[in-house]
Amino acid sequence: MNTKKEPKPQVVRNKYTAQFKEQALERADRDGIPKVTQDLGLAEAR
């Protein structure tokens, strides 16, 4: 019996600047979250 554990794949997380975050929030207020997340290629948090 093989009890060797498989390594978990590393999750790659992007780092965003404060300016990017501020502009994304401004756009979300203006255009709506679904539109902005799609435009920026982000996953909409639930």
PDBQT receptor file of N, H, CA, C and O in Angstrom, charges set to zero:
ATOM      1  N   MET A   1       0.851  -1.184   0.000  1.00  0.00    +0.000 N 
ATOM      2  CA  MET A   1       0.000   0.000   0.000  1.00  0.00    +0.000 C 
ATOM      3  C   MET A   1       0.892   1.242   0.000  1.00  0.00    +0.000 C 
ATOM      4  O   MET A   1       1.817   1.356   0.804  1.00  0.00    +0.000 OA
ATOM      5  N   ASN A   2       0.609   2.143  -0.888  1.00  0.00    +0.000 N 
ATOM      6  H   ASN A   2      -0.143   2.051  -1.542  1.00  0.00    +0.000 HD
ATOM      7  CA  ASN A   2       1.400   3.375  -1.008  1.00  0.00    +0.000 C 
ATOM      8  C   ASN A   2       0.739   4.473  -0.175  1.00  0.00    +0.000 C 
ATOM      9  O   ASN A   2      -0.393   4.867  -0.457  1.00  0.00    +0.000 OA
ATOM     10  N   THR A   3       1.437   4.967   0.848  1.00  0.00    +0.000 N 
ATOM     11  H   THR A   3       2.356   4.646   1.077  1.00  0.00    +0.000 HD
ATOM     12  CA  THR A   3       0.885   6.015   1.713  1.00  0.00    +0.000 C 
ATOM     13  C   THR A   3       1.528   7.367   1.446  1.00  0.00    +0.000 C 
ATOM     14  O   THR A   3       1.375   8.302   2.232  1.00  0.00    +0.000 OA
ATOM     15  N   LYS A   4       2.243   7.464   0.342  1.00  0.00    +0.000 N 
ATOM     16  H   LYS A   4       2.368   6.704  -0.296  1.00  0.00    +0.000 HD
ATOM     17  CA  LYS A   4       2.907   8.724  -0.019  1.00  0.00    +0.000 C 
ATOM     18  C   LYS A   4       1.859   9.777  -0.380  1.00  0.00    +0.000 C 
ATOM     19  O   LYS A   4       0.985   9.528  -1.210  1.00  0.00    +0.000 OA
ATOM     20  N   LYS A   5       1.949  10.944   0.241  1.00  0.00    +0.000 N 
ATOM     21  H   LYS A   5       2.659  11.146   0.916  1.00  0.00    +0.000 HD
ATOM     22  CA  LYS A   5       0.994  12.027  -0.026  1.00  0.00    +0.000 C 
ATOM     23  C   LYS A   5       1.396  12.783  -1.281  1.00  0.00    +0.000 C 
ATOM     24  O   LYS A   5       2.573  13.050  -1.521  1.00  0.00    +0.000 OA
ATOM     25  N   GLU A   6       0.397  13.120  -2.069  1.00  0.00    +0.000 N 
ATOM     26  H   GLU A   6      -0.560  12.904  -1.874  1.00  0.00    +0.000 HD
ATOM     27  CA  GLU A   6       0.623  13.918  -3.269  1.00  0.00    +0.000 C 
ATOM     28  C   GLU A   6       0.823  15.378  -2.863  1.00  0.00    +0.000 C 
ATOM     29  O   GLU A   6       0.090  15.878  -2.010  1.00  0.00    +0.000 OA
ATOM     30  N   PRO A   7       1.791  16.068  -3.451  1.00  0.00    +0.000 N 
ATOM     31  CA  PRO A   7       1.969  17.490  -3.113  1.00  0.00    +0.000 C 
ATOM     32  C   PRO A   7       0.794  18.316  -3.638  1.00  0.00    +0.000 C 
ATOM     33  O   PRO A   7       0.271  18.061  -4.722  1.00  0.00    +0.000 OA
ATOM     34  N   LYS A   8       0.395  19.307  -2.848  1.00  0.00    +0.000 N 
ATOM     35  H   LYS A   8       0.820  19.515  -1.966  1.00  0.00    +0.000 HD
ATOM     36  CA  LYS A   8      -0.691  20.184  -3.263  1.00  0.00    +0.000 C 
ATOM     37  C   LYS A   8      -0.160  21.185  -4.281  1.00  0.00    +0.000 C 
ATOM     38  O   LYS A   8       0.931  21.728  -4.108  1.00  0.00    +0.000 OA
ATOM     39  N   PRO A   9      -0.923  21.430  -5.339  1.00  0.00    +0.000 N 
ATOM     40  CA  PRO A   9      -0.463  22.429  -6.314  1.00  0.00    +0.000 C 
ATOM     41  C   PRO A   9      -0.465  23.819  -5.683  1.00  0.00    +0.000 C 
ATOM     42  O   PRO A   9      -1.361  24.165  -4.913  1.00  0.00    +0.000 OA
ATOM     43  N   GLN A  10       0.551  24.606  -6.021  1.00  0.00    +0.000 N 
ATOM     44  H   GLN A  10       1.279  24.325  -6.646  1.00  0.00    +0.000 HD
ATOM     45  CA  GLN A  10       0.632  25.957  -5.492  1.00  0.00    +0.000 C 
ATOM     46  C   GLN A  10      -0.376  26.849  -6.188  1.00  0.00    +0.000 C 
ATOM     47  O   GLN A  10      -0.572  26.760  -7.400  1.00  0.00    +0.000 OA
ATOM     48  N   VAL A  11      -1.010  27.705  -5.411  1.00  0.00    +0.000 N 
ATOM     49  H   VAL A  11      -0.850  27.777  -4.426  1.00  0.00    +0.000 HD
ATOM     50  CA  VAL A  11      -1.961  28.664  -5.939  1.00  0.00    +0.000 C 
ATOM     51  C   VAL A  11      -1.185  29.924  -6.298  1.00  0.00    +0.000 C 
ATOM     52  O   VAL A  11      -0.470  30.483  -5.466  1.00  0.00    +0.000 OA
ATOM     53  N   VAL A  12      -1.331  30.362  -7.534  1.00  0.00    +0.000 N 
ATOM     54  H   VAL A  12      -1.911  29.908  -8.210  1.00  0.00    +0.000 HD
ATOM     55  CA  VAL A  12      -0.650  31.576  -7.983  1.00  0.00    +0.000 C 
ATOM     56  C   VAL A  12      -1.599  32.748  -7.782  1.00  0.00    +0.000 C 
ATOM     57  O   VAL A  12      -2.713  32.754  -8.307  1.00  0.00    +0.000 OA
ATOM     58  N   ARG A  13      -1.158  33.727  -7.030  1.00  0.00    +0.000 N 
ATOM     59  H   ARG A  13      -0.253  33.722  -6.604  1.00  0.00    +0.000 HD
ATOM     60  CA  ARG A  13      -1.984  34.903  -6.761  1.00  0.00    +0.000 C 
ATOM     61  C   ARG A  13      -1.308  36.122  -7.358  1.00  0.00    +0.000 C 
ATOM     62  O   ARG A  13      -0.101  36.319  -7.219  1.00  0.00    +0.000 OA
ATOM     63  N   ASN A  14      -2.107  36.929  -8.020  1.00  0.00    +0.000 N 
ATOM     64  H   ASN A  14      -3.087  36.769  -8.133  1.00  0.00    +0.000 HD
ATOM     65  CA  ASN A  14      -1.589  38.163  -8.595  1.00  0.00    +0.000 C 
ATOM     66  C   ASN A  14      -1.505  39.233  -7.528  1.00  0.00    +0.000 C 
ATOM     67  O   ASN A  14      -2.300  39.252  -6.589  1.00  0.00    +0.000 OA
ATOM     68  N   LYS A  15      -0.528  40.133  -7.678  1.00  0.00    +0.000 N 
ATOM     69  H   LYS A  15       0.118  40.117  -8.441  1.00  0.00    +0.000 HD
ATOM     70  CA  LYS A  15      -0.412  41.274  -6.779  1.00  0.00    +0.000 C 
ATOM     71  C   LYS A  15      -0.811  42.513  -7.558  1.00  0.00    +0.000 C 
ATOM     72  O   LYS A  15      -0.318  42.755  -8.660  1.00  0.00    +0.000 OA
ATOM     73  N   TYR A  16      -1.705  43.293  -6.976  1.00  0.00    +0.000 N 
ATOM     74  H   TYR A  16      -2.106  43.096  -6.081  1.00  0.00    +0.000 HD
ATOM     75  CA  TYR A  16      -2.210  44.480  -7.634  1.00  0.00    +0.000 C 
ATOM     76  C   TYR A  16      -1.795  45.715  -6.851  1.00  0.00    +0.000 C 
ATOM     77  O   TYR A  16      -1.748  45.698  -5.621  1.00  0.00    +0.000 OA
ATOM     78  N   THR A  17      -1.498  46.781  -7.572  1.00  0.00    +0.000 N 
ATOM     79  H   THR A  17      -1.536  46.795  -8.571  1.00  0.00    +0.000 HD
ATOM     80  CA  THR A  17      -1.097  48.025  -6.921  1.00  0.00    +0.000 C 
ATOM     81  C   THR A  17      -2.310  48.694  -6.281  1.00  0.00    +0.000 C 
ATOM     82  O   THR A  17      -3.456  48.399  -6.621  1.00  0.00    +0.000 OA
ATOM     83  N   ALA A  18      -2.033  49.593  -5.357  1.00  0.00    +0.000 N 
ATOM     84  H   ALA A  18      -1.102  49.832  -5.080  1.00  0.00    +0.000 HD
ATOM     85  CA  ALA A  18      -3.102  50.347  -4.712  1.00  0.00    +0.000 C 
ATOM     86  C   ALA A  18      -3.870  51.166  -5.757  1.00  0.00    +0.000 C 
ATOM     87  O   ALA A  18      -5.090  51.304  -5.667  1.00  0.00    +0.000 OA
ATOM     88  N   GLN A  19      -3.158  51.703  -6.736  1.00  0.00    +0.000 N 
ATOM     89  H   GLN A  19      -2.167  51.592  -6.809  1.00  0.00    +0.000 HD
ATOM     90  CA  GLN A  19      -3.797  52.492  -7.783  1.00  0.00    +0.000 C 
ATOM     91  C   GLN A  19      -4.756  51.618  -8.600  1.00  0.00    +0.000 C 
ATOM     92  O   GLN A  19      -5.869  52.051  -8.898  1.00  0.00    +0.000 OA
ATOM     93  N   PHE A  20      -4.353  50.411  -8.963  1.00  0.00    +0.000 N 
ATOM     94  H   PHE A  20      -3.449  50.059  -8.720  1.00  0.00    +0.000 HD
ATOM     95  CA  PHE A  20      -5.207  49.496  -9.711  1.00  0.00    +0.000 C 
ATOM     96  C   PHE A  20      -6.485  49.201  -8.922  1.00  0.00    +0.000 C 
ATOM     97  O   PHE A  20      -7.586  49.230  -9.473  1.00  0.00    +0.000 OA
ATOM     98  N   LYS A  21      -6.323  48.917  -7.619  1.00  0.00    +0.000 N 
ATOM     99  H   LYS A  21      -5.429  48.893  -7.172  1.00  0.00    +0.000 HD
ATOM    100  CA  LYS A  21      -7.474  48.597  -6.781  1.00  0.00    +0.000 C 
ATOM    101  C   LYS A  21      -8.435  49.781  -6.684  1.00  0.00    +0.000 C 
ATOM    102  O   LYS A  21      -9.651  49.608  -6.770  1.00  0.00    +0.000 OA
ATOM    103  N   GLU A  22      -7.893  50.967  -6.509  1.00  0.00    +0.000 N 
ATOM    104  H   GLU A  22      -6.905  51.108  -6.439  1.00  0.00    +0.000 HD
ATOM    105  CA  GLU A  22      -8.731  52.166  -6.399  1.00  0.00    +0.000 C 
ATOM    106  C   GLU A  22      -9.509  52.398  -7.687  1.00  0.00    +0.000 C 
ATOM    107  O   GLU A  22     -10.703  52.695  -7.649  1.00  0.00    +0.000 OA
ATOM    108  N   GLN A  23      -8.836  52.263  -8.826  1.00  0.00    +0.000 N 
ATOM    109  H   GLN A  23      -7.866  52.021  -8.857  1.00  0.00    +0.000 HD
ATOM    110  CA  GLN A  23      -9.510  52.464 -10.106  1.00  0.00    +0.000 C 
ATOM    111  C   GLN A  23     -10.554  51.377 -10.356  1.00  0.00    +0.000 C 
ATOM    112  O   GLN A  23     -11.613  51.654 -10.920  1.00  0.00    +0.000 OA
ATOM    113  N   ALA A  24     -10.267  50.151  -9.945  1.00  0.00    +0.000 N 
ATOM    114  H   ALA A  24      -9.407  49.925  -9.487  1.00  0.00    +0.000 HD
ATOM    115  CA  ALA A  24     -11.235  49.068 -10.112  1.00  0.00    +0.000 C 
ATOM    116  C   ALA A  24     -12.491  49.330  -9.283  1.00  0.00    +0.000 C 
ATOM    117  O   ALA A  24     -13.607  49.081  -9.741  1.00  0.00    +0.000 OA
ATOM    118  N   LEU A  25     -12.306  49.832  -8.066  1.00  0.00    +0.000 N 
ATOM    119  H   LEU A  25     -11.400  50.035  -7.695  1.00  0.00    +0.000 HD
ATOM    120  CA  LEU A  25     -13.461  50.152  -7.222  1.00  0.00    +0.000 C 
ATOM    121  C   LEU A  25     -14.287  51.291  -7.803  1.00  0.00    +0.000 C 
ATOM    122  O   LEU A  25     -15.517  51.257  -7.758  1.00  0.00    +0.000 OA
ATOM    123  N   GLU A  26     -13.618  52.295  -8.345  1.00  0.00    +0.000 N 
ATOM    124  H   GLU A  26     -12.619  52.323  -8.382  1.00  0.00    +0.000 HD
ATOM    125  CA  GLU A  26     -14.340  53.414  -8.968  1.00  0.00    +0.000 C 
ATOM    126  C   GLU A  26     -15.152  52.925 -10.166  1.00  0.00    +0.000 C 
ATOM    127  O   GLU A  26     -16.304  53.321 -10.345  1.00  0.00    +0.000 OA
ATOM    128  N   ARG A  27     -14.550  52.067 -10.980  1.00  0.00    +0.000 N 
ATOM    129  H   ARG A  27     -13.614  51.745 -10.834  1.00  0.00    +0.000 HD
ATOM    130  CA  ARG A  27     -15.264  51.514 -12.133  1.00  0.00    +0.000 C 
ATOM    131  C   ARG A  27     -16.426  50.638 -11.694  1.00  0.00    +0.000 C 
ATOM    132  O   ARG A  27     -17.484  50.654 -12.322  1.00  0.00    +0.000 OA
ATOM    133  N   ALA A  28     -16.243  49.872 -10.621  1.00  0.00    +0.000 N 
ATOM    134  H   ALA A  28     -15.383  49.859 -10.111  1.00  0.00    +0.000 HD
ATOM    135  CA  ALA A  28     -17.309  49.000 -10.126  1.00  0.00    +0.000 C 
ATOM    136  C   ALA A  28     -18.506  49.825  -9.673  1.00  0.00    +0.000 C 
ATOM    137  O   ALA A  28     -19.653  49.440  -9.902  1.00  0.00    +0.000 OA
ATOM    138  N   ASP A  29     -18.239  50.956  -9.032  1.00  0.00    +0.000 N 
ATOM    139  H   ASP A  29     -17.307  51.268  -8.847  1.00  0.00    +0.000 HD
ATOM    140  CA  ASP A  29     -19.337  51.846  -8.620  1.00  0.00    +0.000 C 
ATOM    141  C   ASP A  29     -20.077  52.403  -9.829  1.00  0.00    +0.000 C 
ATOM    142  O   ASP A  29     -21.301  52.540  -9.814  1.00  0.00    +0.000 OA
ATOM    143  N   ARG A  30     -19.326  52.720 -10.867  1.00  0.00    +0.000 N 
ATOM    144  H   ARG A  30     -18.332  52.609 -10.878  1.00  0.00    +0.000 HD
ATOM    145  CA  ARG A  30     -19.908  53.342 -12.054  1.00  0.00    +0.000 C 
ATOM    146  C   ARG A  30     -20.553  52.316 -12.989  1.00  0.00    +0.000 C 
ATOM    147  O   ARG A  30     -21.676  52.517 -13.450  1.00  0.00    +0.000 OA
ATOM    148  N   ASP A  31     -19.847  51.218 -13.269  1.00  0.00    +0.000 N 
ATOM    149  H   ASP A  31     -18.934  51.054 -12.895  1.00  0.00    +0.000 HD
ATOM    150  CA  ASP A  31     -20.278  50.278 -14.308  1.00  0.00    +0.000 C 
ATOM    151  C   ASP A  31     -20.884  48.979 -13.769  1.00  0.00    +0.000 C 
ATOM    152  O   ASP A  31     -21.505  48.231 -14.524  1.00  0.00    +0.000 OA
ATOM    153  N   GLY A  32     -20.714  48.708 -12.499  1.00  0.00    +0.000 N 
ATOM    154  H   GLY A  32     -20.210  49.315 -11.885  1.00  0.00    +0.000 HD
ATOM    155  CA  GLY A  32     -21.198  47.459 -11.909  1.00  0.00    +0.000 C 
ATOM    156  C   GLY A  32     -20.102  46.414 -11.811  1.00  0.00    +0.000 C 
ATOM    157  O   GLY A  32     -19.228  46.331 -12.674  1.00  0.00    +0.000 OA
ATOM    158  N   ILE A  33     -20.154  45.632 -10.773  1.00  0.00    +0.000 N 
ATOM    159  H   ILE A  33     -20.864  45.699 -10.071  1.00  0.00    +0.000 HD
ATOM    160  CA  ILE A  33     -19.106  44.643 -10.505  1.00  0.00    +0.000 C 
ATOM    161  C   ILE A  33     -18.992  43.586 -11.608  1.00  0.00    +0.000 C 
ATOM    162  O   ILE A  33     -17.877  43.303 -12.045  1.00  0.00    +0.000 OA
ATOM    163  N   PRO A  34     -20.099  42.987 -12.079  1.00  0.00    +0.000 N 
ATOM    164  CA  PRO A  34     -19.959  41.949 -13.118  1.00  0.00    +0.000 C 
ATOM    165  C   PRO A  34     -19.240  42.449 -14.377  1.00  0.00    +0.000 C 
ATOM    166  O   PRO A  34     -18.408  41.737 -14.938  1.00  0.00    +0.000 OA
ATOM    167  N   LYS A  35     -19.555  43.652 -14.814  1.00  0.00    +0.000 N 
ATOM    168  H   LYS A  35     -20.231  44.231 -14.358  1.00  0.00    +0.000 HD
ATOM    169  CA  LYS A  35     -18.927  44.209 -16.024  1.00  0.00    +0.000 C 
ATOM    170  C   LYS A  35     -17.435  44.419 -15.803  1.00  0.00    +0.000 C 
ATOM    171  O   LYS A  35     -16.627  44.066 -16.663  1.00  0.00    +0.000 OA
ATOM    172  N   VAL A  36     -17.063  44.988 -14.664  1.00  0.00    +0.000 N 
ATOM    173  H   VAL A  36     -17.719  45.274 -13.966  1.00  0.00    +0.000 HD
ATOM    174  CA  VAL A  36     -15.661  45.303 -14.387  1.00  0.00    +0.000 C 
ATOM    175  C   VAL A  36     -14.831  44.031 -14.217  1.00  0.00    +0.000 C 
ATOM    176  O   VAL A  36     -13.718  43.946 -14.737  1.00  0.00    +0.000 OA
ATOM    177  N   THR A  37     -15.363  43.040 -13.492  1.00  0.00    +0.000 N 
ATOM    178  H   THR A  37     -16.267  43.109 -13.070  1.00  0.00    +0.000 HD
ATOM    179  CA  THR A  37     -14.598  41.805 -13.312  1.00  0.00    +0.000 C 
ATOM    180  C   THR A  37     -14.362  41.105 -14.645  1.00  0.00    +0.000 C 
ATOM    181  O   THR A  37     -13.297  40.531 -14.873  1.00  0.00    +0.000 OA
ATOM    182  N   GLN A  38     -15.351  41.154 -15.516  1.00  0.00    +0.000 N 
ATOM    183  H   GLN A  38     -16.216  41.620 -15.330  1.00  0.00    +0.000 HD
ATOM    184  CA  GLN A  38     -15.193  40.550 -16.846  1.00  0.00    +0.000 C 
ATOM    185  C   GLN A  38     -14.143  41.318 -17.652  1.00  0.00    +0.000 C 
ATOM    186  O   GLN A  38     -13.271  40.710 -18.273  1.00  0.00    +0.000 OA
ATOM    187  N   ASP A  39     -14.223  42.640 -17.646  1.00  0.00    +0.000 N 
ATOM    188  H   ASP A  39     -14.931  43.135 -17.142  1.00  0.00    +0.000 HD
ATOM    189  CA  ASP A  39     -13.274  43.465 -18.395  1.00  0.00    +0.000 C 
ATOM    190  C   ASP A  39     -11.836  43.273 -17.919  1.00  0.00    +0.000 C 
ATOM    191  O   ASP A  39     -10.906  43.258 -18.726  1.00  0.00    +0.000 OA
ATOM    192  N   LEU A  40     -11.657  43.127 -16.609  1.00  0.00    +0.000 N 
ATOM    193  H   LEU A  40     -12.412  43.139 -15.953  1.00  0.00    +0.000 HD
ATOM    194  CA  LEU A  40     -10.316  43.016 -16.036  1.00  0.00    +0.000 C 
ATOM    195  C   LEU A  40      -9.819  41.583 -15.947  1.00  0.00    +0.000 C 
ATOM    196  O   LEU A  40      -8.667  41.347 -15.581  1.00  0.00    +0.000 OA
ATOM    197  N   GLY A  41     -10.673  40.628 -16.277  1.00  0.00    +0.000 N 
ATOM    198  H   GLY A  41     -11.608  40.819 -16.574  1.00  0.00    +0.000 HD
ATOM    199  CA  GLY A  41     -10.269  39.223 -16.225  1.00  0.00    +0.000 C 
ATOM    200  C   GLY A  41     -10.142  38.709 -14.807  1.00  0.00    +0.000 C 
ATOM    201  O   GLY A  41      -9.294  37.864 -14.517  1.00  0.00    +0.000 OA
ATOM    202  N   LEU A  42     -10.989  39.221 -13.919  1.00  0.00    +0.000 N 
ATOM    203  H   LEU A  42     -11.677  39.907 -14.154  1.00  0.00    +0.000 HD
ATOM    204  CA  LEU A  42     -10.968  38.803 -12.519  1.00  0.00    +0.000 C 
ATOM    205  C   LEU A  42     -12.169  37.928 -12.219  1.00  0.00    +0.000 C 
ATOM    206  O   LEU A  42     -13.176  37.978 -12.926  1.00  0.00    +0.000 OA
ATOM    207  N   ALA A  43     -12.061  37.119 -11.163  1.00  0.00    +0.000 N 
ATOM    208  H   ALA A  43     -11.243  37.078 -10.589  1.00  0.00    +0.000 HD
ATOM    209  CA  ALA A  43     -13.186  36.317 -10.714  1.00  0.00    +0.000 C 
ATOM    210  C   ALA A  43     -14.006  37.166  -9.753  1.00  0.00    +0.000 C 
ATOM    211  O   ALA A  43     -13.458  37.831  -8.874  1.00  0.00    +0.000 OA
ATOM    212  N   GLU A  44     -15.305  37.137  -9.927  1.00  0.00    +0.000 N 
ATOM    213  H   GLU A  44     -15.750  36.596 -10.641  1.00  0.00    +0.000 HD
ATOM    214  CA  GLU A  44     -16.186  37.873  -9.025  1.00  0.00    +0.000 C 
ATOM    215  C   GLU A  44     -16.287  37.109  -7.711  1.00  0.00    +0.000 C 
ATOM    216  O   GLU A  44     -16.706  35.951  -7.700  1.00  0.00    +0.000 OA
ATOM    217  N   ALA A  45     -15.910  37.738  -6.610  1.00  0.00    +0.000 N 
ATOM    218  H   ALA A  45     -15.570  38.679  -6.619  1.00  0.00    +0.000 HD
ATOM    219  CA  ALA A  45     -15.984  37.112  -5.290  1.00  0.00    +0.000 C 
ATOM    220  C   ALA A  45     -17.436  36.945  -4.883  1.00  0.00    +0.000 C 
ATOM    221  O   ALA A  45     -18.286  37.780  -5.192  1.00  0.00    +0.000 OA
ATOM    222  N   ARG A  46     -17.701  35.874  -4.197  1.00  0.00    +0.000 N 
ATOM    223  H   ARG A  46     -17.011  35.195  -3.946  1.00  0.00    +0.000 HD
ATOM    224  CA  ARG A  46     -19.080  35.613  -3.728  1.00  0.00    +0.000 C 
ATOM    225  C   ARG A  46     -19.108  35.518  -2.251  1.00  0.00    +0.000 C 
ATOM    226  O   ARG A  46     -20.170  35.304  -1.667  1.00  0.00    +0.000 OA
TER     227      ARG A  46
